[in-house]
Amino acid sequence: MDLAFFKDAGERALKTFAQSLLSVLAVQGVTITSVNWAVALSVAATATLISVLTSVASYSAHGTASLVRREPHHGRHEANEEDSSVPPEEDVDA
């Protein structure tokens, strides 16, 4: 596992923690002073652990923290002139 994996997995884990914590707060419908923090943090920690384990499993399958294989991005896509899915330009002067 390389540095890129740990960055990706860490980012995913942090996002998962934040999203699950906010979800618990929203579902409970409570104010910040009446939150059962033990429950909220426990749920967020469990979701984060699942995220990290998923990243590790993904690494063994694809070599990254993602289950989705991404092709390298080489800039903006330009349509092929012979591509039939692109409509021809209309003559606006006619």
TORPA-4810 file (N, C-alpha, C, O; in nm, 3 decimals):
<nodes>
NODE_1_0.084_-0.117_0.000_0.000_0.000_0.000_0.089_0.124_0.000_0.184_0.135_0.078_M
NODE_2_0.057_0.216_-0.089_0.139_0.334_-0.104_0.071_0.457_-0.043_-0.040_0.448_0.011_D
NODE_3_0.138_0.570_-0.052_0.088_0.694_0.007_-0.045_0.735_-0.056_-0.134_0.784_0.015_L
NODE_4_-0.061_0.715_-0.186_-0.187_0.752_-0.253_-0.304_0.673_-0.195_-0.413_0.727_-0.177_A
NODE_5_-0.282_0.545_-0.166_-0.387_0.464_-0.106_-0.428_0.521_0.029_-0.547_0.536_0.056_F
NODE_6_-0.330_0.554_0.113_-0.361_0.604_0.246_-0.431_0.740_0.240_-0.517_0.768_0.322_F
NODE_7_-0.393_0.824_0.143_-0.462_0.952_0.125_-0.607_0.929_0.085_-0.698_0.990_0.142_K
NODE_8_-0.630_0.840_-0.013_-0.765_0.811_-0.058_-0.849_0.749_0.054_-0.962_0.791_0.078_D
NODE_9_-0.793_0.650_0.122_-0.866_0.582_0.229_-0.894_0.679_0.345_-1.002_0.675_0.403_A
NODE_10_-0.798_0.763_0.377_-0.818_0.862_0.484_-0.926_0.962_0.450_-1.009_0.997_0.534_G
NODE_11_-0.926_1.009_0.325_-1.028_1.103_0.282_-1.166_1.038_0.288_-1.262_1.099_0.335_E
NODE_12_-1.176_0.915_0.240_-1.303_0.844_0.243_-1.350_0.823_0.387_-1.468_0.840_0.418_R
NODE_13_-1.258_0.785_0.475_-1.293_0.761_0.615_-1.341_0.890_0.682_-1.439_0.888_0.757_A
NODE_14_-1.273_1.000_0.656_-1.313_1.129_0.716_-1.451_1.172_0.667_-1.533_1.218_0.745_L
NODE_15_-1.474_1.158_0.537_-1.606_1.194_0.483_-1.714_1.104_0.541_-1.822_1.151_0.575_K
NODE_16_-1.686_0.976_0.551_-1.783_0.883_0.607_-1.816_0.918_0.751_-1.932_0.917_0.791_T
NODE_17_-1.712_0.950_0.830_-1.734_0.988_0.970_-1.825_1.109_0.978_-1.924_1.109_1.052_F
NODE_18_-1.792_1.213_0.902_-1.871_1.337_0.907_-2.015_1.314_0.860_-2.109_1.362_0.922_A
NODE_19_-2.030_1.241_0.751_-2.164_1.218_0.697_-2.250_1.135_0.792_-2.368_1.165_0.812_Q
NODE_20_-2.192_1.032_0.850_-2.270_0.948_0.940_-2.303_1.022_1.071_-2.412_1.005_1.125_S
NODE_21_-2.210_1.102_1.121_-2.238_1.180_1.242_-2.350_1.279_1.216_-2.442_1.292_1.298_L
NODE_22_-2.344_1.349_1.104_-2.451_1.444_1.071_-2.584_1.373_1.048_-2.690_1.426_1.081_L
NODE_23_-2.579_1.253_0.992_-2.702_1.176_0.971_-2.767_1.139_1.104_-2.889_1.149_1.118_S
NODE_24_-2.686_1.097_1.199_-2.741_1.062_1.331_-2.804_1.185_1.395_-2.912_1.176_1.454_V
NODE_25_-2.739_1.298_1.384_-2.794_1.421_1.442_-2.925_1.460_1.375_-3.019_1.503_1.442_L
NODE_26_-2.931_1.444_1.244_-3.052_1.480_1.170_-3.167_1.385_1.202_-3.281_1.428_1.218_A
NODE_27_-3.137_1.257_1.213_-3.242_1.159_1.241_-3.295_1.176_1.383_-3.415_1.163_1.407_V
NODE_28_-3.206_1.205_1.475_-3.250_1.225_1.613_-3.329_1.355_1.629_-3.408_1.369_1.721_Q
NODE_29_-3.306_1.449_1.537_-3.378_1.576_1.542_-3.354_1.652_1.671_-3.447_1.703_1.733_G
NODE_30_-3.228_1.659_1.711_-3.195_1.722_1.838_-3.108_1.846_1.815_-3.055_1.868_1.706_V
NODE_31_-3.096_1.924_1.921_-3.006_2.038_1.916_-2.867_1.993_1.963_-2.852_1.884_2.017_T
NODE_32_-2.770_2.076_1.942_-2.631_2.042_1.974_-2.613_2.015_2.124_-2.523_1.940_2.163_I
NODE_33_-2.696_2.075_2.207_-2.682_2.057_2.352_-2.752_1.932_2.405_-2.724_1.889_2.516_T
NODE_34_-2.843_1.874_2.326_-2.916_1.757_2.374_-2.879_1.628_2.301_-2.952_1.530_2.308_S
NODE_35_-2.768_1.628_2.233_-2.723_1.511_2.158_-2.670_1.405_2.253_-2.600_1.436_2.349_V
NODE_36_-2.704_1.281_2.226_-2.644_1.169_2.297_-2.513_1.139_2.223_-2.509_1.058_2.131_N
NODE_37_-2.407_1.205_2.266_-2.280_1.199_2.194_-2.220_1.059_2.191_-2.153_1.023_2.094_W
NODE_38_-2.242_0.982_2.294_-2.188_0.845_2.296_-2.247_0.763_2.182_-2.175_0.691_2.113_A
NODE_39_-2.376_0.774_2.162_-2.442_0.700_2.054_-2.401_0.755_1.917_-2.367_0.679_1.827_V
NODE_40_-2.403_0.888_1.903_-2.371_0.949_1.775_-2.228_0.917_1.732_-2.204_0.883_1.616_A
NODE_41_-2.133_0.928_1.824_-1.993_0.899_1.789_-1.970_0.750_1.767_-1.886_0.712_1.686_L
NODE_42_-2.044_0.667_1.837_-2.032_0.522_1.817_-2.079_0.482_1.677_-2.014_0.402_1.610_S
NODE_43_-2.190_0.537_1.635_-2.241_0.509_1.500_-2.142_0.559_1.396_-2.113_0.488_1.300_V
NODE_44_-2.091_0.680_1.413_-1.995_0.736_1.318_-1.866_0.655_1.315_-1.810_0.633_1.207_A
NODE_45_-1.819_0.610_1.429_-1.697_0.529_1.434_-1.717_0.395_1.365_-1.627_0.346_1.296_A
NODE_46_-1.833_0.335_1.384_-1.862_0.207_1.318_-1.865_0.224_1.167_-1.809_0.141_1.094_T
NODE_47_-1.930_0.328_1.119_-1.934_0.355_0.975_-1.794_0.381_0.920_-1.762_0.339_0.809_A
NODE_48_-1.712_0.451_0.997_-1.575_0.480_0.954_-1.493_0.352_0.946_-1.415_0.335_0.852_T
NODE_49_-1.508_0.263_1.042_-1.438_0.135_1.039_-1.478_0.055_0.915_-1.393_-0.005_0.850_L
NODE_50_-1.606_0.054_0.884_-1.653_-0.016_0.763_-1.593_0.047_0.638_-1.555_-0.025_0.545_I
NODE_51_-1.582_0.178_0.635_-1.521_0.247_0.521_-1.375_0.206_0.503_-1.331_0.179_0.391_S
NODE_52_-1.300_0.202_0.613_-1.158_0.164_0.606_-1.144_0.019_0.560_-1.060_-0.012_0.477_V
NODE_53_-1.227_-0.069_0.615_-1.221_-0.210_0.574_-1.258_-0.227_0.426_-1.199_-0.310_0.357_L
NODE_54_-1.353_-0.150_0.379_-1.389_-0.153_0.238_-1.274_-0.105_0.151_-1.248_-0.162_0.045_T
NODE_55_-1.204_-0.001_0.195_-1.088_0.049_0.121_-0.978_-0.056_0.113_-0.916_-0.074_0.008_S
NODE_56_-0.955_-0.127_0.223_-0.852_-0.232_0.223_-0.893_-0.345_0.129_-0.809_-0.396_0.054_V
NODE_57_-1.020_-0.384_0.133_-1.068_-0.488_0.042_-1.057_-0.443_-0.104_-1.024_-0.522_-0.192_A
NODE_58_-1.086_-0.317_-0.128_-1.076_-0.263_-0.264_-0.932_-0.264_-0.312_-0.906_-0.290_-0.429_S
NODE_59_-0.838_-0.237_-0.221_-0.697_-0.237_-0.259_-0.655_-0.375_-0.308_-0.581_-0.387_-0.406_Y
NODE_60_-0.701_-0.477_-0.241_-0.663_-0.612_-0.283_-0.724_-0.648_-0.417_-0.671_-0.733_-0.489_S
NODE_61_-0.835_-0.584_-0.453_-0.900_-0.613_-0.581_-0.849_-0.525_-0.695_-0.832_-0.573_-0.807_A
NODE_62_-0.823_-0.396_-0.666_-0.790_-0.302_-0.774_-0.662_-0.222_-0.751_-0.618_-0.150_-0.841_H
NODE_63_-0.602_-0.232_-0.635_-0.481_-0.155_-0.608_-0.506_-0.011_-0.569_-0.412_0.068_-0.561_G
NODE_64_-0.633_0.024_-0.544_-0.667_0.158_-0.497_-0.769_0.145_-0.383_-0.813_0.035_-0.351_T
NODE_65_-0.805_0.258_-0.322_-0.904_0.256_-0.215_-1.046_0.256_-0.270_-1.142_0.253_-0.193_A
NODE_66_-1.060_0.259_-0.401_-1.191_0.267_-0.464_-1.229_0.133_-0.527_-1.143_0.061_-0.578_S
NODE_67_-1.357_0.101_-0.523_-1.405_-0.018_-0.592_-1.420_0.008_-0.741_-1.432_-0.086_-0.820_L
NODE_68_-1.420_0.134_-0.781_-1.439_0.172_-0.920_-1.304_0.198_-0.984_-1.221_0.272_-0.931_V
NODE_69_-1.283_0.137_-1.097_-1.159_0.166_-1.172_-1.178_0.295_-1.249_-1.277_0.313_-1.319_R
NODE_70_-1.081_0.383_-1.235_-1.088_0.510_-1.307_-0.975_0.515_-1.408_-0.860_0.483_-1.378_R
NODE_71_-1.011_0.556_-1.526_-0.911_0.576_-1.629_-0.845_0.711_-1.605_-0.910_0.804_-1.557_E
NODE_72_-0.718_0.725_-1.637_-0.652_0.855_-1.620_-0.720_0.961_-1.703_-0.761_0.937_-1.817_P
NODE_73_-0.732_1.079_-1.647_-0.797_1.191_-1.715_-0.692_1.264_-1.798_-0.590_1.309_-1.746_H
NODE_74_-0.718_1.274_-1.928_-0.621_1.338_-2.018_-0.673_1.468_-2.075_-0.636_1.506_-2.186_H
NODE_75_-0.757_1.536_-2.002_-0.808_1.663_-2.050_-0.950_1.651_-2.101_-1.018_1.552_-2.078_G
NODE_76_-0.990_1.752_-2.168_-1.129_1.762_-2.213_-1.156_1.669_-2.330_-1.072_1.651_-2.418_R
NODE_77_-1.274_1.609_-2.329_-1.314_1.519_-2.437_-1.353_1.600_-2.559_-1.428_1.697_-2.550_H
NODE_78_-1.301_1.560_-2.673_-1.340_1.624_-2.797_-1.410_1.521_-2.883_-1.359_1.411_-2.903_E
NODE_79_-1.527_1.557_-2.933_-1.606_1.464_-3.013_-1.536_1.436_-3.145_-1.475_1.525_-3.205_A
NODE_80_-1.545_1.314_-3.188_-1.491_1.273_-3.317_-1.580_1.331_-3.426_-1.702_1.325_-3.415_N
NODE_81_-1.521_1.388_-3.529_-1.600_1.449_-3.636_-1.690_1.349_-3.704_-1.795_1.386_-3.757_E
NODE_82_-1.651_1.223_-3.704_-1.731_1.120_-3.768_-1.832_1.057_-3.672_-1.902_0.963_-3.709_E
NODE_83_-1.840_1.108_-3.551_-1.930_1.054_-3.450_-2.074_1.088_-3.488_-2.110_1.206_-3.495_D
NODE_84_-2.155_0.987_-3.514_-2.292_1.009_-3.559_-2.383_1.057_-3.446_-2.494_1.103_-3.472_S
NODE_85_-2.339_1.046_-3.321_-2.423_1.090_-3.210_-2.419_1.241_-3.193_-2.499_1.296_-3.117_S
NODE_86_-2.328_1.308_-3.261_-2.318_1.454_-3.252_-2.389_1.513_-3.373_-2.348_1.486_-3.486_V
NODE_87_-2.494_1.593_-3.351_-2.568_1.649_-3.465_-2.481_1.749_-3.542_-2.400_1.820_-3.481_P
NODE_88_-2.498_1.755_-3.674_-2.421_1.852_-3.753_-2.463_1.993_-3.719_-2.577_2.017_-3.679_P
NODE_89_-2.371_2.087_-3.736_-2.404_2.226_-3.710_-2.502_2.277_-3.812_-2.493_2.243_-3.930_E
NODE_90_-2.598_2.358_-3.768_-2.698_2.414_-3.859_-2.650_2.545_-3.917_-2.575_2.618_-3.852_E
NODE_91_-2.692_2.575_-4.038_-2.658_2.701_-4.102_-2.759_2.804_-4.054_-2.876_2.800_-4.092_D
NODE_92_-2.714_2.898_-3.971_-2.805_2.997_-3.914_-2.835_3.112_-4.010_-2.929_3.188_-3.988_V
NODE_93_-2.757_3.127_-4.116_-2.778_3.235_-4.213_-2.887_3.201_-4.314_-2.936_3.292_-4.382_D
NODE_94_-2.924_3.079_-4.326_-3.019_3.038_-4.431_-3.161_3.072_-4.397_-3.252_3.044_-4.475_A
</nodes>
